[in-house]
Amino acid sequence: MPTLDLLISGGTVVTSSGRRRADVAVRDGRVVAVGRLDADAARVVDAGGLLVLPGGVDSHVHLMDPGDIEREDFPTGTRAAAAAGTTTIVEHSHGAPVRTVADLDTKVSYLTGRSNVDYALAAHAWPGAAGSVAGLWRAGVAFFKVFTCTTHGIPGHGAAALRGHLRATADAGAVSLVHCEDESLTEDAEALLRADGRDDGGLLPEWRDRDAEVVAAVVTALLARRSGARLTIAHVSHPEVAEYLAGERRRGARIWAETCPQYLLLREDEVVEHATFRKFTPPARARSDADEAAMWRLLRDGVLTHVSSDHAPATRDQKTGSMWDVHFGLPGLDTTMPALLDAAARQHLAYEDVARLYAEVPARVYGLWPRKGAVAPGFDADLALVDPDVEWELRDASVLSKAGWTPYDGRRVTGRVIRTYLRGRLVAQDGRPADDRTGRFVPGLGRT
């Protein structure tokens, strides 16, 4: 009998600390050895010329399931994830927010057999409901999503409610993901813009402006430091926010800073032409090559600590209408790993950075380490085999998300995931997902 279920032979294994030519041995869904191996295996895959990266851990995903799934659902969204090399997601749906332990149990039960990749689940924080934190954390949520402005129908936290929530999470040992835009500033801007009769694309960066993001991030970071809470600032859009957060980290705050490809690749003025198809918040901020270069530098240096997709898709029909009324958000699971691999090919990042930013750090922050996030003995055999040299084009027609489009349509990229393994099982090859729904719920760190 073979001693191994799978042997990935002759590839270049990439971790956050380096890369080396090595074989990867898999048994019972886990990596059991990495090195120059001579062992019998039921399946042997020649990975010569390929990079072997940890499968992506995308910690900010919206699949709308359960709820209104016209925009996206777990079967479709996780097919896109698997095809792109992402093997674990942390999901939260604004349409059916998890606010109680019963909500979480119902969602976990509903999602059984609906996912092509492994998944953790987040809860939504509600102003005045800090008493729910400890129970939800013990039940296994990965984090608490907190808004500082009312968005997607979820009420925003003012400073007092935010402080109450953060004190509760500090007591419980829980972690939060905070969407930072100051509600008083966004409300005032909206009132003025509506009074002027504005409905053009250019209203977005005036409505959700830089000051609103900076003010909310500064307040949140200060309260995090004073309370001792652990949290991530979501989708940091420009260097000023990142630098404020770095300052609070130096003072002892336990803060991580997430960013997304849209803040590295899209420009602020694109919303004038593309209008609703660039409606996401915070909006794109980059105005020049220098702005983009600054964001890449902050990623390389660890000031921006990790990357997510913030996958929040809507179809073309759903993105057609008034700037005020259409959904916020972009599809991203199809394109986040390709964008990072291309960044490595262009030397904005190293491949080690890709492993760190899109696997190791999010796994560590949200309690999935040491099961997820690395190619190493004892970890789940969640692997992305990458051809670093292949050039290809991102196209609307290749998007697997229900959105059916991407803001990167026509962009040429270098580097492509050609095989994705989930716990040693092939779940996608050459961009085609297997769709066998073997993904499992992964409880968060507080699960008792």
N, C-alpha and C positions, 0 to 999 in steps of 0.2 A: 504494500500500500504506500502511496506517496506520503511523505512526511509533511508536505505543504499543500495548501489549496491553490496558491498562486505565487509565482515568482516573476517579478518585474526585473528583467535582466539587462545590465549594461547601460542603464541610463545615468544621467547626471542628477543626483539628488540635491535639491535646494532646500536649505533651511534659512532662518533669519541670520544665522551666524556664518554661513558659507555654503559652498557646493563641492561635491566630490563625485567621482565616478563610482557607482555602487549598485549592487542588487538589492531589491526589497522583497523580503520573504513575508508571506501572509498566511496566517492560519486562524480559522474561526473568526474571520472578520477583522482581525487585528494584525498590526505589524509585529513580527516576532524577531526580526533581525534586519540590519542594514549593513552591507559590507560586500566583500568578494566572497560569494557563497557557492557552495557545491552541494546541492540538495535536490531530491526528487520532488516534483510538484505536479499536481493534477493539470495545471495550466501554466505555461511559460510564455511570457510576452517579451519579445525583443524590443528593448527601448533604446537601442543604439542611436545616437544623434538626437535624442529627446531629453528634455528636462522633466524631472519628476518633482512636482511641487505638491504641497499639501492642498487638498481641495479648499476652495474659498469658503470662508465663514462670513456671511453677509449678515450683519447685525442690525439692519434697519430696512425692513421689508413690509409692504402692505399688500395682502392678497385678498382682502374683502370677504373672507370666507370663515365662518358662516355669515350670511347677510346677502346684500344685493351683489351678485357675482357677475353682472354684466361687464364690469370693468376688468375683473380678474378673479381667478379662483386658485385653489391649491394645485389641482391636477395640471392646469396650464402653466401657472407661474413657476412651479417646481420643475416642469419639463424644461423651461427656459434656463433655469438655474443649472440643471444637470448638464445640458448641452454646452454651457459656457464654462464648466469646470467648478461650479459652486456646489458644495456638498452638504452644507449646513446653513440654515437661515434662522434668524430670530424675527418673528412676525408679530405684528399687531394690526388689527383691523379697526379703523375708526367707526365703521358702520355698525359693528357689533362689539363694542368695547368690553374687555374683561374688567369687571369692577369688584367681583366677589369670587370666593373660592368655588361656589356653585357654577358661576360663569366659566371659570377655568376648566372645571371637570366636564362640563357640557361640551366645551370646545375640543378638548382632548379626545373625548369619545367620538364626536362628530368627525374629526379629522382622521381617524383610524382608517388606513387604506386609501387615503386621498393624496399622499405626498410621494414624490419621486426622490426627495432628499430628506435628510434628518432635519428636525426643526425644534427650536425652543420657542416659547411664547411669552409675550410681555403683557402686563396689565396697564390699564390707564389710571393715572392719579386724578382724583376729583377734588376740587377745592372743598375743604371741610371734612374730608373723608380720610384723614391721616390714620384714624383708628383701624382702617382696613389693611394697612401695610404689613403688619407682622404676620397675619394669617395667610395672606396671599404669598408672601415670601416663603413661608414654611411649606406652602402647597406646591411650590416649584416654578413660579414665574422667574424669567431671566432678568427682567428689569421693570421699572415703572416709567411709562411715558408721561412726561409732564409738559404741558403747554403754558407759556407765560402770556399768551394772547389767545382769545377764542378763535379756533380754526377747525375746519372739518366737523363742526358741530360739537366739539369738545371744549368745555369752558376753560378759560385761562386762569392761571394762578397769579394773584397779586403778590406783593412781597410778603405779606403776613401769612397767607395760605402756603406760599412756597416754603417759608421758614418752618412752618408746622410740619409740612410733608418731609422736609430734609431732616428735621430732628427725629421723626419717626423712623426714617430709613437708617439713620445713624445708629439708633437704638437696636434695630433689627439686623444690622449688617448688610442691608440691601443696597442696590445700586439703581440709579435713575438715568434716563436719557431725556434731556431737557431741550425743548424747542424754544429758542430765545428770540423773541421779538416783543418789544414793549407795547402793551395794548393801548395805552393812552396816546402814544405817538401814531400807531397805525390807525386808530379810530379817528383822530384829528385829521390825518392826511386823507383818509377816505371821505370824510365829510366835505372837505374842501374840493377834492377832485370831482365828487358827484355834483356838488353845487355848480361847478364849472361845466357840467355836461360831458365830462371826459369818458370815453369808452375805447380809446385807442390803446395799442400795445404799450406805448411809452409810459402809460400811467403806472405800470407795475413797480419799477424802481423808485418812483416817487411815493407810492402807497406803502411799500414795504422797504423803507430806506435803510441806509447803513446805520444811522443813529439808532433806529429802533432795535436793530440787532445788537449793537454795541452796548447800549444801555441795559438791555435785559441780560446779556452775557456777564457784564460786570457785576450786576446785582446778584445773579445766580452764583457766580464764582465766589464772591465775598461771603454769601450765606453758606456755601458749601464749606469754606474754610472755617468759619465760626462754629458751624454745627458738627463738623467732623464727618459729614456725609461723603459718600463716594458717588460720583456722577460723571456722565459724558455730556458735553455740549454738542448737540446734534448739528449736522450739516454746516460747519463753519465755512463762511463764504468768502472771507477775505483776510489778509494778514493782520489787520488791526485787532480783530477779535482774538485771533490765535496768540498774539503777543500779550494781550491782557491776561489770557488764561495761563500763559507761561509764567507771568509774573506772580500770579496767585499760587501756582505750583511751587515756585521757589519759596513762597512764604508758608508752605506746608499743606496747601489744599490738595485733596485727592481727586483730581480732575483729569479727564481725558478729552481730547478734541477730535471729533470725527469730521471728515470732509467727504465729498462725493465727486465723481468725474465731471459733473456739470459745472463745478466751480474751478475746474482745471482746464476745461476744453471749450466751454461756451463763453460768449462775450455778452456784456450787458446790453449793447445796442441791438442784438439779434431780436429782442422782443418787439422792436419797432416793426420789423418786417414779418416776423413769424407769429406775433401776437399770442393767441391762446396756446399755441404749440410750444411756447417758452414760458408758460405760466406755471411757475413753481416758486416756493418760498422757503427761505430767503431766495431772492432771484439771483441770477448770475451777476457777478460784480466786476469781473476782469474787463479792463478797457484797453489793454495793450499787451504786447509780448512780455514786457517787464512785469506786469501784474501776474501773468501766468507763471513766469519763471520764479517769482517770489513764492507762490503757492507750492510749486514743486520743491523748492529749497526747504520750505518748512516741513514738508513730508519727509524728505531725506534726513533732515536733522532731528526728527521726532517731536517737533513742536506740535505739528498736526500728528496725532498718534495712530490713527487708523482710517480706513476707507470703507464706506458702505455704498450701496446703490441708491438708498431711499426710493426703492421701486414702488411707485404709486401711479400705475398706468391708467389711461383712459383711451377709449377708441377714438378714431378720427371724428365720428359723429358726435361723441361726447365732448370733444375739444372744439366743436364748431358752435359759435354763439358769442354772447357778450363776454368781455374780459371780466366783468364782475361775477358772472354766473357759472362759467365752466369750472370744472374741477382743477384744483392745484395738482401738480405732480407730473412726473415723467416716467416712462418705462426705463428700467435700468438693469434688470437681471441678465438680459441678453448681452449687454455690452460692457459691464464693469470690468470683468476679467480681461476681455480683449483690450480695453483701454489701458489697463495696467501693464499688460504684456507689451503693448506697443510703446508705452512710456519707457520700459526697460530697454527695448530695442533702440530707442532714440536717445538713451542714456540720461533721461530725466531721473530715472530710478535705476537701481540694480535689481536683478531677479531676487536677491536676498530681501530687498525692500518689499517686493510683492508678497513674499511669504510672510513677512512681518506684519505688513499693513492690512492684508486681506485674509489672514488666517490666524497667526499667533496672537497678536494683540487683542483682537475682538474675542478670541476664545478665552484668553486670560481674564479680560475685563468682565465677561458675563458668565464666568463659572463653568465653561465648557472644557477648559484645560484641566488635567492632561489627557483627556480623551480625544479632543479635537484640536487641530491647529498646527500639527507638525508631522513630518515623516520620520518617526522614531519608534523604537520598540515600546510596546504597550499602548500606543495610540491606535484608534480606529484606522483601518486602511482606506482612508478617504484621500484619493490621489487624483491629480490632474497631470496627464502626460501631454507635454507641450512641444510642438515643433517650433523652435524659436526663429526659424528662417522663412517660413511660409508667409507670403504677402497676400492679402485678400481685402475685400471691400465690405464694409458694413452696409447692409441694404435693408430697406423696409420689408422687402419680400422674404427675408430670412429671419425676421423677428418671430419668435414662438409665443411671446406674450400675447394675450388677447388684444393688446393695443394695436398690433399690426404695423407699427411705425417706430422710428427712432430719430431723435434729434441729430444723430450722427450719420444719417443716410448719405452715402457717397464718400465717406471718409475711408481712406486706405490705411490699413494697419499691418503691422508685422508681428508674427507670433500667434499661434492658434492652438487651443486645446483640441487634441485629436482623440483622446480617450479619458473618460471620467469613471472612477471607481468609488463606490459607496460601500464601506466596510468590505472591501475586496470583491464586490460584485460590479460588473460592467453595467453602468447605467446610461452611458452615452458614448457614441463613436462617430467621429467626423461630423459633428454637429447634429446628429440624429439621436434623440433620447430614446431609451428603451421603453419608458412609460410602464414600468412594472409596479409602481406604487409601494416600494419597500421602505420608504422613509419612516422613521420612528420619532416619537416625542422624546426630547432630551430635557429632563428637568433642570432647573437652575440650581445655583449653589446652596440656596436656603432649604431645599427639600428635606423634610424630616420623615 
